[in-house]
Amino acid sequence: MNICALMIGRGGSSLKNKNVLPVLGVPLLLWGCSAARRSRYINHYYISSDDSGILATAALAGFQPIQRPDHLATDTARSTDAVRHALDLIETEAGAMDIVVVMHANVGTVTDEFIDHCIERLLENPGASSVIPSHENAEYHPMRAKQVQEDGSLLSFFDGPISPNRQELPTAVFFDHSFWVLRGRSAIFDSEGQEPWPCMGRRILPFMTQGCLDVHTLEDLDRTAAWIMNNKVALPDFDRPK
């Protein structure tokens, strides 16, 4: 099968150069690249970015560069559009992709075991469009959320009675955004894919986790390092045969 890893990451950030800042002496994004390179299934590797430093760092792991156009690298640009842009270029070069593993450059809390489990689950469920690492956070259940009105007051997003007991609410999950396992073009270009990330397609399956640590602050780098050590993740070694 043709299965590719596609890492995405913009240069602009409130934490300058966060995607290449060191975690345990290794640029952050290389931890995700290492997980992809160790996967038993992935056989193509790409990086989409507007930033030359990100592209050059990922190249150390054998990820081929895709220069993201400026209009897909703004603060309001949609991830789905960046993935679709990249897939068109990937398939022109390498042929149709059965599965695309979208990875986020600011996440180091991912392992090859996680990736392979999600790929296997997608292969075992031909009716699914994607498998996405997800976690529960009952304290922030969406049925408890309030929207802010123009006058500053709060209003429920939902009509009708809502139980104050979280045990009585339907199970709700939140995406980690560490990586997404997508069923190729059929999911990524599905015109009826679920918002706000329609590239995931219509039928999304969860891979339950404890949540990931996406990096936005210097403290997040320390937490990522602790997670890597606690989970005994091996240092990236891109000379190591698969």
Stockholm file with secondary structure:
# STOCKHOLM 1.0

chainA/1-242         MNICALMIGRGGSSLKNKNVLPVLGVPLLLWGCSAARRSRYINHYYISSDDSGILATAALAGFQPIQRPDHLATDTARSTDAVRHALDLIETEAGAMDIVVVMHANVGTVTDEFIDHCIERLLENPGASSVIPSHENAEYHPMRAKQVQEDGSLLSFFDGPISPNRQELPTAVFFDHSFWVLRGRSAIFDSEGQEPWPCMGRRILPFMTQGCLDVHTLEDLDRTAAWIMNNKVALPDFDRPK
#=GR chainA/1-242 SS CCEEEEEECCSCCSSTTGGGSEETTEEHHHHHHHHHHHCSSCCEEEEEESCHHHHHHHHTTTCEEEECCGGGSSTTCCHHHHHHHHHHHHHHHHCCCSEEEEEETTBCCCCHHHHHHHHHHHHHCTTCSEEEEEEECGGGCGGGCEEECTTSCEEESSCSCCCSCGGGSCCCEEECCSEEEECHHHHHTCTTCCTTCGGGCSCEEEEECSCCCBCSSHHHHHHHHHHHHHTTCCCCCTTSCC
#=GC SS_cons         CCEEEEEECCSCCSSTTGGGSEETTEEHHHHHHHHHHHCSSCCEEEEEESCHHHHHHHHTTTCEEEECCGGGSSTTCCHHHHHHHHHHHHHHHHCCCSEEEEEETTBCCCCHHHHHHHHHHHHHCTTCSEEEEEEECGGGCGGGCEEECTTSCEEESSCSCCCSCGGGSCCCEEECCSEEEECHHHHHTCTTCCTTCGGGCSCEEEEECSCCCBCSSHHHHHHHHHHHHHTTCCCCCTTSCC
//
